[in-house]
Amino acid sequence: MSVIDKYEKIVMAITGLVIALFIFSILYAKDKYKSNLPECIPFNKAYTVAKVNKIDNKTYQVFAVAQMWQFQPSEIYIPVGSEVDFYLTSKDVVHGFNIADKNVNMMAIYGNINKTTVKFEKPGIYYITCHEYCGIGHQNMQAQVIVNDPAN
Ligand code: CUA
C-alpha cells in the first residue's frame, strides 16, 4: 500500500486550487470584458481574395489576407457602432494580426482561417499591426480600420 505524504497532499490541493482559479479567470474575463476567443475554421474553407462585405448598416464581414509584407484590405472604412467579423488567413508564412485598443491578437496561417468579432464603439483610426516576425519587411506590415461618425 502506498502512502501519500501529508505535504504532497497539501501541494496537490494547492495545485488544484490554482488550476481552478485559472479556469475561473478565463471564464470571468470572457464574460466581463466580452473577450472573444478566436475560432479556427477548417482548411477546406480557405479563401485567397480579400474583401469587405456589408451585411447591413452596422454589420460587416472582413476577409483579410496577410502576405509578405502587407494586409489586404489595407484600409477598412466602417461607421461607428459597427460590429465586424474578421476572417483571417495568410498567403505565405505566419503573420500576426493585432488591432490596437481592441484586444485582438490572432495569427494568420496559410491554409487556415481564424475568426473574431469586434465592435467599434468610438470613431477613430485603429491600426492593425503584424506582431509576428515574418521577414525583412515585417515592420512595414500595417493596415487601418477607419471608423467614421456619420453625425460629424
Ligand atoms: Cu507579417 Cu510580420
Backbone and ligand atoms as CSV (ligand in chain L), in Angstrom:
chain,resi,resn,atom,element,x,y,z
A,1,MET,N,N,0.835,-1.194,0.000
A,1,MET,CA,C,0.000,0.000,0.000
A,1,MET,C,C,0.876,1.254,0.000
A,2,SER,N,N,0.553,2.164,-0.917
A,2,SER,CA,C,1.359,3.384,-0.964
A,2,SER,C,C,0.751,4.445,-0.051
A,3,VAL,N,N,1.601,5.202,0.511
A,3,VAL,CA,C,1.153,6.265,1.409
A,3,VAL,C,C,1.545,7.598,0.801
A,4,ILE,N,N,0.586,8.505,0.712
A,4,ILE,CA,C,0.892,9.835,0.202
A,4,ILE,C,C,1.262,10.728,1.367
A,5,ASP,N,N,2.395,11.339,1.216
A,5,ASP,CA,C,2.901,12.219,2.260
A,5,ASP,C,C,1.938,13.394,2.487
A,6,LYS,N,N,1.838,13.811,3.719
A,6,LYS,CA,C,0.919,14.909,4.091
A,6,LYS,C,C,1.204,16.175,3.272
A,7,TYR,N,N,2.495,16.498,3.105
A,7,TYR,CA,C,2.857,17.730,2.362
A,7,TYR,C,C,2.540,17.589,0.877
A,8,GLU,N,N,2.678,16.357,0.385
A,8,GLU,CA,C,2.339,16.118,-1.026
A,8,GLU,C,C,0.845,16.373,-1.254
A,9,LYS,N,N,0.039,15.959,-0.290
A,9,LYS,CA,C,-1.409,16.205,-0.385
A,9,LYS,C,C,-1.701,17.699,-0.387
A,10,ILE,N,N,-0.981,18.425,0.442
A,10,ILE,CA,C,-1.185,19.885,0.503
A,10,ILE,C,C,-0.816,20.520,-0.832
A,11,VAL,N,N,0.323,20.084,-1.392
A,11,VAL,CA,C,0.766,20.635,-2.685
A,11,VAL,C,C,-0.265,20.310,-3.766
A,12,MET,N,N,-0.792,19.083,-3.761
A,12,MET,CA,C,-1.800,18.700,-4.754
A,12,MET,C,C,-3.062,19.556,-4.606
A,13,ALA,N,N,-3.457,19.814,-3.377
A,13,ALA,CA,C,-4.662,20.624,-3.143
A,13,ALA,C,C,-4.450,22.051,-3.634
A,14,ILE,N,N,-3.269,22.611,-3.346
A,14,ILE,CA,C,-2.978,23.987,-3.796
A,14,ILE,C,C,-2.948,24.036,-5.322
A,15,THR,N,N,-2.336,23.030,-5.949
A,15,THR,CA,C,-2.275,22.976,-7.411
A,15,THR,C,C,-3.681,22.953,-8.002
A,16,GLY,N,N,-4.528,22.140,-7.408
A,16,GLY,CA,C,-5.921,22.073,-7.873
A,16,GLY,C,C,-6.614,23.418,-7.760
A,17,LEU,N,N,-6.388,24.108,-6.651
A,17,LEU,CA,C,-6.994,25.429,-6.457
A,17,LEU,C,C,-6.491,26.433,-7.487
A,18,VAL,N,N,-5.181,26.398,-7.770
A,18,VAL,CA,C,-4.602,27.337,-8.743
A,18,VAL,C,C,-5.183,27.071,-10.133
A,19,ILE,N,N,-5.303,25.791,-10.513
A,19,ILE,CA,C,-5.884,25.453,-11.822
A,19,ILE,C,C,-7.330,25.951,-11.883
A,20,ALA,N,N,-8.080,25.724,-10.800
A,20,ALA,CA,C,-9.474,26.195,-10.765
A,20,ALA,C,C,-9.534,27.714,-10.896
A,21,LEU,N,N,-8.592,28.403,-10.238
A,21,LEU,CA,C,-8.539,29.866,-10.318
A,21,LEU,C,C,-8.254,30.323,-11.752
A,22,PHE,N,N,-7.329,29.647,-12.450
A,22,PHE,CA,C,-7.014,29.993,-13.839
A,22,PHE,C,C,-8.252,29.834,-14.715
A,23,ILE,N,N,-8.930,28.712,-14.586
A,23,ILE,CA,C,-10.109,28.458,-15.429
A,23,ILE,C,C,-11.197,29.497,-15.126
A,24,PHE,N,N,-11.387,29.760,-13.838
A,24,PHE,CA,C,-12.373,30.772,-13.447
A,24,PHE,C,C,-12.008,32.134,-14.047
A,25,SER,N,N,-10.700,32.498,-14.000
A,25,SER,CA,C,-10.251,33.793,-14.525
A,25,SER,C,C,-10.554,33.931,-16.007
A,26,ILE,N,N,-10.320,32.868,-16.766
A,26,ILE,CA,C,-10.573,32.907,-18.214
A,26,ILE,C,C,-12.060,33.102,-18.470
A,27,LEU,N,N,-12.885,32.334,-17.766
A,27,LEU,CA,C,-14.335,32.444,-17.977
A,27,LEU,C,C,-14.847,33.811,-17.518
A,28,TYR,N,N,-14.293,34.309,-16.419
A,28,TYR,CA,C,-14.695,35.619,-15.911
A,28,TYR,C,C,-14.337,36.718,-16.911
A,29,ALA,N,N,-13.089,36.648,-17.453
A,29,ALA,CA,C,-12.641,37.668,-18.410
A,29,ALA,C,C,-13.473,37.604,-19.692
A,30,LYS,N,N,-13.802,36.398,-20.116
A,30,LYS,CA,C,-14.596,36.235,-21.340
A,30,LYS,C,C,-15.943,36.939,-21.185
A,31,ASP,N,N,-16.512,36.826,-20.006
A,31,ASP,CA,C,-17.815,37.435,-19.747
A,31,ASP,C,C,-17.693,38.929,-19.459
A,32,LYS,N,N,-16.868,39.284,-18.499
A,32,LYS,CA,C,-16.773,40.677,-18.036
A,32,LYS,C,C,-16.247,41.611,-19.118
A,33,TYR,N,N,-15.168,41.196,-19.818
A,33,TYR,CA,C,-14.550,42.078,-20.816
A,33,TYR,C,C,-15.005,41.716,-22.221
A,34,LYS,N,N,-16.000,40.836,-22.336
A,34,LYS,CA,C,-16.525,40.394,-23.630
A,34,LYS,C,C,-15.382,39.899,-24.531
A,35,SER,N,N,-14.402,39.274,-23.921
A,35,SER,CA,C,-13.292,38.743,-24.709
A,35,SER,C,C,-13.837,37.722,-25.683
A,36,ASN,N,N,-13.388,37.843,-26.909
A,36,ASN,CA,C,-13.897,36.976,-27.954
A,36,ASN,C,C,-12.797,35.989,-28.316
A,37,LEU,N,N,-12.938,34.758,-27.891
A,37,LEU,CA,C,-11.905,33.774,-28.200
A,37,LEU,C,C,-11.998,33.438,-29.683
A,38,PRO,N,N,-10.887,33.595,-30.430
A,38,PRO,CA,C,-10.961,33.354,-31.874
A,38,PRO,C,C,-11.375,31.927,-32.209
A,39,GLU,N,N,-12.103,31.815,-33.301
A,39,GLU,CA,C,-12.484,30.496,-33.805
A,39,GLU,C,C,-11.490,30.080,-34.873
A,40,CYS,N,N,-11.337,28.798,-35.058
A,40,CYS,CA,C,-10.492,28.284,-36.140
A,40,CYS,C,C,-11.396,27.533,-37.107
A,41,ILE,N,N,-11.351,27.924,-38.358
A,41,ILE,CA,C,-12.248,27.359,-39.370
A,41,ILE,C,C,-11.459,26.376,-40.231
A,42,PRO,N,N,-12.106,25.260,-40.652
A,42,PRO,CA,C,-11.347,24.194,-41.324
A,42,PRO,C,C,-10.622,24.619,-42.606
A,43,PHE,N,N,-9.563,23.910,-42.878
A,43,PHE,CA,C,-8.671,24.126,-44.004
A,43,PHE,C,C,-9.414,24.279,-45.336
A,44,ASN,N,N,-10.405,23.445,-45.584
A,44,ASN,CA,C,-11.013,23.431,-46.915
A,44,ASN,C,C,-11.908,24.635,-47.191
A,45,LYS,N,N,-12.053,25.529,-46.195
A,45,LYS,CA,C,-12.844,26.739,-46.427
A,45,LYS,C,C,-11.945,27.936,-46.751
A,46,ALA,N,N,-10.637,27.730,-46.864
A,46,ALA,CA,C,-9.700,28.843,-47.034
A,46,ALA,C,C,-9.991,29.614,-48.319
A,47,TYR,N,N,-9.830,30.934,-48.253
A,47,TYR,CA,C,-10.040,31.834,-49.388
A,47,TYR,C,C,-8.715,32.527,-49.685
A,48,THR,N,N,-8.606,33.158,-50.844
A,48,THR,CA,C,-7.362,33.849,-51.173
A,48,THR,C,C,-7.596,35.305,-51.560
A,49,VAL,N,N,-8.861,35.691,-51.749
A,49,VAL,CA,C,-9.149,37.060,-52.173
A,49,VAL,C,C,-9.726,37.837,-50.992
A,50,ALA,N,N,-9.117,38.994,-50.718
A,50,ALA,CA,C,-9.577,39.832,-49.615
A,50,ALA,C,C,-10.825,40.591,-50.030
A,51,LYS,N,N,-11.750,40.749,-49.089
A,51,LYS,CA,C,-12.920,41.578,-49.400
A,51,LYS,C,C,-13.624,42.024,-48.129
A,52,VAL,N,N,-14.449,43.054,-48.286
A,52,VAL,CA,C,-15.280,43.547,-47.190
A,52,VAL,C,C,-16.724,43.393,-47.628
A,53,ASN,N,N,-17.513,42.706,-46.831
A,53,ASN,CA,C,-18.943,42.552,-47.120
A,53,ASN,C,C,-19.741,43.385,-46.137
A,54,LYS,N,N,-20.670,44.154,-46.665
A,54,LYS,CA,C,-21.585,44.884,-45.793
A,54,LYS,C,C,-22.848,44.045,-45.646
A,55,ILE,N,N,-23.147,43.638,-44.436
A,55,ILE,CA,C,-24.348,42.833,-44.207
A,55,ILE,C,C,-25.535,43.773,-44.009
A,56,ASP,N,N,-25.357,44.757,-43.112
A,56,ASP,CA,C,-26.309,45.867,-43.011
A,56,ASP,C,C,-25.537,47.083,-42.509
A,57,ASN,N,N,-26.223,48.159,-42.123
A,57,ASN,CA,C,-25.530,49.407,-41.771
A,57,ASN,C,C,-24.570,49.279,-40.599
A,58,LYS,N,N,-24.762,48.261,-39.773
A,58,LYS,CA,C,-23.930,48.124,-38.571
A,58,LYS,C,C,-23.218,46.779,-38.508
A,59,THR,N,N,-23.265,46.018,-39.575
A,59,THR,CA,C,-22.666,44.680,-39.538
A,59,THR,C,C,-21.827,44.452,-40.796
A,60,TYR,N,N,-20.583,44.103,-40.581
A,60,TYR,CA,C,-19.659,43.910,-41.705
A,60,TYR,C,C,-18.898,42.607,-41.521
A,61,GLN,N,N,-18.443,42.086,-42.667
A,61,GLN,CA,C,-17.512,40.961,-42.657
A,61,GLN,C,C,-16.251,41.415,-43.380
A,62,VAL,N,N,-15.107,41.162,-42.783
A,62,VAL,CA,C,-13.841,41.463,-43.446
A,62,VAL,C,C,-13.106,40.145,-43.661
A,63,PHE,N,N,-12.807,39.849,-44.926
A,63,PHE,CA,C,-11.985,38.684,-45.245
A,63,PHE,C,C,-10.582,39.205,-45.507
A,64,ALA,N,N,-9.725,39.102,-44.500
A,64,ALA,CA,C,-8.382,39.682,-44.574
A,64,ALA,C,C,-7.375,38.625,-45.014
A,65,VAL,N,N,-6.458,39.071,-45.862
A,65,VAL,CA,C,-5.373,38.191,-46.316
A,65,VAL,C,C,-4.051,38.844,-45.954
A,66,ALA,N,N,-3.213,38.096,-45.240
A,66,ALA,CA,C,-1.877,38.576,-44.897
A,66,ALA,C,C,-0.885,37.935,-45.858
A,67,GLN,N,N,0.065,38.727,-46.311
A,67,GLN,CA,C,1.146,38.176,-47.131
A,67,GLN,C,C,2.368,39.061,-46.960
A,68,MET,N,N,3.531,38.549,-47.317
A,68,MET,CA,C,4.749,39.345,-47.176
A,68,MET,C,C,4.666,40.547,-48.111
A,69,TRP,N,N,4.625,41.810,-47.679
A,69,TRP,CA,C,4.525,42.270,-46.320
A,69,TRP,C,C,3.407,43.294,-46.284
A,70,GLN,N,N,2.224,42.800,-46.391
A,70,GLN,CA,C,1.053,43.684,-46.389
A,70,GLN,C,C,-0.195,42.920,-45.949
A,71,PHE,N,N,-1.176,43.718,-45.533
A,71,PHE,CA,C,-2.501,43.167,-45.284
A,71,PHE,C,C,-3.421,43.660,-46.396
A,72,GLN,N,N,-4.278,42.802,-46.869
A,72,GLN,CA,C,-5.350,43.210,-47.773
A,72,GLN,C,C,-6.668,42.858,-47.098
A,73,PRO,N,N,-7.641,43.753,-47.054
A,73,PRO,CA,C,-7.576,45.151,-47.473
A,73,PRO,C,C,-6.710,45.970,-46.508
A,74,SER,N,N,-6.059,47.013,-47.035
A,74,SER,CA,C,-5.168,47.806,-46.185
A,74,SER,C,C,-5.920,48.925,-45.463
A,75,GLU,N,N,-7.085,49.288,-46.004
A,75,GLU,CA,C,-7.920,50.290,-45.331
A,75,GLU,C,C,-9.358,49.789,-45.315
A,76,ILE,N,N,-9.940,49.804,-44.140
A,76,ILE,CA,C,-11.309,49.310,-43.974
A,76,ILE,C,C,-12.132,50.453,-43.401
A,77,TYR,N,N,-13.129,50.890,-44.139
A,77,TYR,CA,C,-13.968,52.009,-43.697
A,77,TYR,C,C,-15.296,51.475,-43.176
A,78,ILE,N,N,-15.618,51.834,-41.929
A,78,ILE,CA,C,-16.903,51.422,-41.359
A,78,ILE,C,C,-17.477,52.564,-40.516
A,79,PRO,N,N,-18.796,52.612,-40.375
A,79,PRO,CA,C,-19.384,53.628,-39.499
A,79,PRO,C,C,-19.285,53.222,-38.027
A,80,VAL,N,N,-19.314,54.238,-37.167
A,80,VAL,CA,C,-19.193,53.985,-35.736
A,80,VAL,C,C,-20.352,53.101,-35.256
A,81,GLY,N,N,-20.068,52.250,-34.300
A,81,GLY,CA,C,-21.078,51.345,-33.775
A,81,GLY,C,C,-21.163,50.026,-34.526
A,82,SER,N,N,-20.311,49.844,-35.534
A,82,SER,CA,C,-20.377,48.622,-36.344
A,82,SER,C,C,-19.772,47.429,-35.620
A,83,GLU,N,N,-20.348,46.294,-35.947
A,83,GLU,CA,C,-19.786,45.033,-35.480
A,83,GLU,C,C,-19.175,44.335,-36.696
A,84,VAL,N,N,-17.928,43.935,-36.549
A,84,VAL,CA,C,-17.197,43.388,-37.696
A,84,VAL,C,C,-16.716,41.970,-37.377
A,85,ASP,N,N,-17.062,41.036,-38.258
A,85,ASP,CA,C,-16.471,39.697,-38.194
A,85,ASP,C,C,-15.200,39.711,-39.029
A,86,PHE,N,N,-14.060,39.518,-38.388
A,86,PHE,CA,C,-12.799,39.436,-39.116
A,86,PHE,C,C,-12.456,37.978,-39.372
A,87,TYR,N,N,-12.292,37.657,-40.649
A,87,TYR,CA,C,-11.747,36.351,-41.041
A,87,TYR,C,C,-10.316,36.619,-41.484
A,88,LEU,N,N,-9.427,35.717,-41.161
A,88,LEU,CA,C,-8.010,35.989,-41.410
A,88,LEU,C,C,-7.298,34.744,-41.902
A,89,THR,N,N,-6.551,34.927,-42.993
A,89,THR,CA,C,-5.702,33.841,-43.480
A,89,THR,C,C,-4.408,34.433,-44.012
A,90,SER,N,N,-3.477,33.576,-44.397
A,90,SER,CA,C,-2.192,34.031,-44.927
A,90,SER,C,C,-1.938,33.359,-46.269
A,91,LYS,N,N,-1.225,34.091,-47.150
A,91,LYS,CA,C,-0.833,33.503,-48.437
A,91,LYS,C,C,0.525,32.828,-48.361
A,92,ASP,N,N,1.262,33.090,-47.277
A,92,ASP,CA,C,2.610,32.520,-47.210
A,92,ASP,C,C,2.958,32.096,-45.780
A,93,VAL,N,N,3.770,32.892,-45.107
A,93,VAL,CA,C,4.256,32.485,-43.785
A,93,VAL,C,C,3.248,32.888,-42.698
A,94,VAL,N,N,3.591,32.626,-41.465
A,94,VAL,CA,C,2.733,33.014,-40.343
A,94,VAL,C,C,2.910,34.509,-40.065
A,95,HIS,N,N,1.796,35.217,-40.029
A,95,HIS,CA,C,1.799,36.632,-39.680
A,95,HIS,C,C,0.961,36.831,-38.420
A,96,GLY,N,N,1.168,37.976,-37.794
A,96,GLY,CA,C,0.339,38.344,-36.652
A,96,GLY,C,C,-0.745,39.312,-37.081
A,97,PHE,N,N,-1.749,39.467,-36.242
A,97,PHE,CA,C,-2.863,40.371,-36.550
A,97,PHE,C,C,-3.334,40.962,-35.230
A,98,ASN,N,N,-2.837,42.164,-34.959
A,98,ASN,CA,C,-3.164,42.822,-33.697
A,98,ASN,C,C,-3.916,44.104,-34.027
A,99,ILE,N,N,-5.075,44.285,-33.424
A,99,ILE,CA,C,-5.797,45.546,-33.612
A,99,ILE,C,C,-5.638,46.358,-32.343
A,100,ALA,N,N,-5.026,47.545,-32.494
A,100,ALA,CA,C,-4.749,48.394,-31.334
A,100,ALA,C,C,-6.037,48.749,-30.618
A,101,ASP,N,N,-6.020,48.726,-29.311
A,101,ASP,CA,C,-7.139,49.077,-28.424
A,101,ASP,C,C,-8.318,48.120,-28.503
A,102,LYS,N,N,-8.169,47.018,-29.209
A,102,LYS,CA,C,-9.328,46.138,-29.383
A,102,LYS,C,C,-9.115,44.728,-28.864
A,103,ASN,N,N,-7.998,44.499,-28.210
A,103,ASN,CA,C,-7.829,43.203,-27.581
A,103,ASN,C,C,-7.844,42.060,-28.594
A,104,VAL,N,N,-7.433,42.348,-29.825
A,104,VAL,CA,C,-7.396,41.303,-30.854
A,104,VAL,C,C,-5.949,40.880,-31.057
A,105,ASN,N,N,-5.722,39.585,-30.959
A,105,ASN,CA,C,-4.387,39.032,-31.098
A,105,ASN,C,C,-4.541,37.698,-31.800
A,106,MET,N,N,-4.443,37.737,-33.140
A,106,MET,CA,C,-4.646,36.499,-33.901
A,106,MET,C,C,-3.414,36.218,-34.746
A,107,MET,N,N,-3.360,35.003,-35.261
A,107,MET,CA,C,-2.305,34.638,-36.196
A,107,MET,C,C,-2.922,34.351,-37.543
A,108,ALA,N,N,-2.220,34.780,-38.598
A,108,ALA,CA,C,-2.625,34.466,-39.959
A,108,ALA,C,C,-1.775,33.289,-40.412
A,109,ILE,N,N,-2.445,32.193,-40.739
A,109,ILE,CA,C,-1.733,30.954,-41.040
A,109,ILE,C,C,-2.188,30.443,-42.408
A,110,TYR,N,N,-1.230,30.113,-43.243
A,110,TYR,CA,C,-1.532,29.589,-44.574
A,110,TYR,C,C,-2.445,28.357,-44.463
A,111,GLY,N,N,-3.518,28.361,-45.255
A,111,GLY,CA,C,-4.410,27.191,-45.282
A,111,GLY,C,C,-5.422,27.162,-44.158
A,112,ASN,N,N,-5.333,28.092,-43.214
A,112,ASN,CA,C,-6.280,28.127,-42.112
A,112,ASN,C,C,-6.968,29.478,-42.055
A,113,ILE,N,N,-8.121,29.502,-41.413
A,113,ILE,CA,C,-8.833,30.757,-41.215
A,113,ILE,C,C,-9.084,30.919,-39.733
A,114,ASN,N,N,-8.739,32.082,-39.216
A,114,ASN,CA,C,-9.130,32.427,-37.861
A,114,ASN,C,C,-10.198,33.500,-37.938
A,115,LYS,N,N,-11.055,33.491,-36.951
A,115,LYS,CA,C,-12.162,34.452,-36.977
A,115,LYS,C,C,-12.357,35.071,-35.608
A,116,THR,N,N,-12.644,36.351,-35.599
A,116,THR,CA,C,-13.036,37.004,-34.360
A,116,THR,C,C,-14.024,38.114,-34.684
A,117,THR,N,N,-14.746,38.565,-33.685
A,117,THR,CA,C,-15.745,39.618,-33.885
A,117,THR,C,C,-15.389,40.810,-33.009
A,118,VAL,N,N,-15.439,41.996,-33.604
A,118,VAL,CA,C,-15.058,43.213,-32.887
A,118,VAL,C,C,-16.138,44.266,-33.094
A,119,LYS,N,N,-16.495,44.949,-32.021
A,119,LYS,CA,C,-17.428,46.066,-32.131
A,119,LYS,C,C,-16.644,47.367,-31.974
A,120,PHE,N,N,-16.863,48.320,-32.892
A,120,PHE,CA,C,-16.157,49.604,-32.857
A,120,PHE,C,C,-17.124,50.673,-32.379
A,121,GLU,N,N,-17.003,51.019,-31.095
A,121,GLU,CA,C,-17.971,51.946,-30.495
A,121,GLU,C,C,-17.515,53.397,-30.523
A,122,LYS,N,N,-16.222,53.619,-30.805
A,122,LYS,CA,C,-15.714,55.001,-30.857
A,122,LYS,C,C,-15.111,55.258,-32.224
A,123,PRO,N,N,-15.340,56.480,-32.772
A,123,PRO,CA,C,-14.720,56.797,-34.054
A,123,PRO,C,C,-13.204,56.934,-33.908
A,124,GLY,N,N,-12.505,56.750,-35.002
A,124,GLY,CA,C,-11.050,56.896,-34.969
A,124,GLY,C,C,-10.381,55.936,-35.932
A,125,ILE,N,N,-9.047,55.938,-35.872
A,125,ILE,CA,C,-8.269,55.031,-36.715
A,125,ILE,C,C,-7.674,53.960,-35.811
A,126,TYR,N,N,-7.987,52.727,-36.125
A,126,TYR,CA,C,-7.473,51.588,-35.358
A,126,TYR,C,C,-6.421,50.895,-36.217
A,127,TYR,N,N,-5.195,50.877,-35.726
A,127,TYR,CA,C,-4.109,50.293,-36.516
A,127,TYR,C,C,-4.049,48.783,-36.334
A,128,ILE,N,N,-3.928,48.117,-37.467
A,128,ILE,CA,C,-3.699,46.671,-37.466
A,128,ILE,C,C,-2.209,46.475,-37.725
A,129,THR,N,N,-1.570,45.718,-36.872
A,129,THR,CA,C,-0.125,45.526,-36.979
A,129,THR,C,C,0.200,44.042,-37.007
A,130,CYS,N,N,1.180,43.699,-37.822
A,130,CYS,CA,C,1.716,42.333,-37.783
A,130,CYS,C,C,2.692,42.271,-36.619
A,131,HIS,N,N,2.395,41.427,-35.658
A,131,HIS,CA,C,3.259,41.346,-34.470
A,131,HIS,C,C,3.915,39.974,-34.361
A,132,GLU,N,N,4.168,39.388,-35.536
A,132,GLU,CA,C,4.859,38.096,-35.593
A,132,GLU,C,C,5.951,38.280,-36.638
A,133,TYR,N,N,7.203,38.111,-36.247
A,133,TYR,CA,C,8.282,38.410,-37.199
A,133,TYR,C,C,8.154,37.511,-38.428
A,134,CYS,N,N,8.072,38.158,-39.617
A,134,CYS,CA,C,7.761,37.405,-40.827
A,134,CYS,C,C,8.719,37.723,-41.963
A,135,GLY,N,N,9.857,38.324,-41.636
A,135,GLY,CA,C,10.846,38.576,-42.684
A,135,GLY,C,C,11.231,40.031,-42.755
A,136,ILE,N,N,11.934,40.364,-43.835
A,136,ILE,CA,C,12.633,41.642,-43.932
A,136,ILE,C,C,11.703,42.853,-43.920
A,137,GLY,N,N,10.463,42.684,-44.392
A,137,GLY,CA,C,9.544,43.824,-44.442
A,137,GLY,C,C,8.527,43.834,-43.319
A,138,HIS,N,N,8.760,43.005,-42.312
A,138,HIS,CA,C,7.803,42.837,-41.210
A,138,HIS,C,C,7.347,44.165,-40.603
A,139,GLN,N,N,8.299,45.074,-40.380
A,139,GLN,CA,C,7.958,46.308,-39.659
A,139,GLN,C,C,7.056,47.233,-40.469
A,140,ASN,N,N,6.906,46.969,-41.774
A,140,ASN,CA,C,6.027,47.817,-42.601
A,140,ASN,C,C,4.623,47.240,-42.732
A,141,MET,N,N,4.384,46.139,-42.092
A,141,MET,CA,C,3.127,45.436,-42.317
A,141,MET,C,C,2.032,45.997,-41.414
A,142,GLN,N,N,1.255,46.907,-41.980
A,142,GLN,CA,C,0.192,47.560,-41.216
A,142,GLN,C,C,-1.038,47.751,-42.083
A,143,ALA,N,N,-2.171,47.883,-41.420
A,143,ALA,CA,C,-3.418,48.253,-42.098
A,143,ALA,C,C,-4.200,49.121,-41.116
A,144,GLN,N,N,-5.334,49.635,-41.572
A,144,GLN,CA,C,-6.111,50.530,-40.712
A,144,GLN,C,C,-7.590,50.207,-40.810
A,145,VAL,N,N,-8.234,50.297,-39.663
A,145,VAL,CA,C,-9.697,50.312,-39.649
A,145,VAL,C,C,-10.087,51.762,-39.365
A,146,ILE,N,N,-10.790,52.384,-40.303
A,146,ILE,CA,C,-11.165,53.789,-40.153
A,146,ILE,C,C,-12.644,53.844,-39.809
A,147,VAL,N,N,-12.902,54.274,-38.576
A,147,VAL,CA,C,-14.259,54.282,-38.055
A,147,VAL,C,C,-14.782,55.713,-38.079
A,148,ASN,N,N,-15.767,55.949,-38.913
A,148,ASN,CA,C,-16.305,57.296,-39.091
A,148,ASN,C,C,-17.590,57.485,-38.305
A,149,ASP,N,N,-17.761,58.712,-37.838
A,149,ASP,CA,C,-19.022,59.058,-37.197
A,149,ASP,C,C,-19.849,59.851,-38.205
A,150,PRO,N,N,-20.913,59.267,-38.756
A,150,PRO,CA,C,-21.683,59.933,-39.804
A,150,PRO,C,C,-22.312,61.236,-39.329
A,151,ALA,N,N,-22.445,61.422,-38.009
A,151,ALA,CA,C,-23.058,62.640,-37.474
A,151,ALA,C,C,-22.142,63.855,-37.634
A,152,ASN,N,N,-20.834,63.632,-37.798
A,152,ASN,CA,C,-19.891,64.761,-37.917
A,152,ASN,C,C,-19.544,65.060,-39.371
L,1,CUA,CU1,CU,3.825,39.820,-41.260
L,1,CUA,CU2,CU,5.368,40.368,-39.517
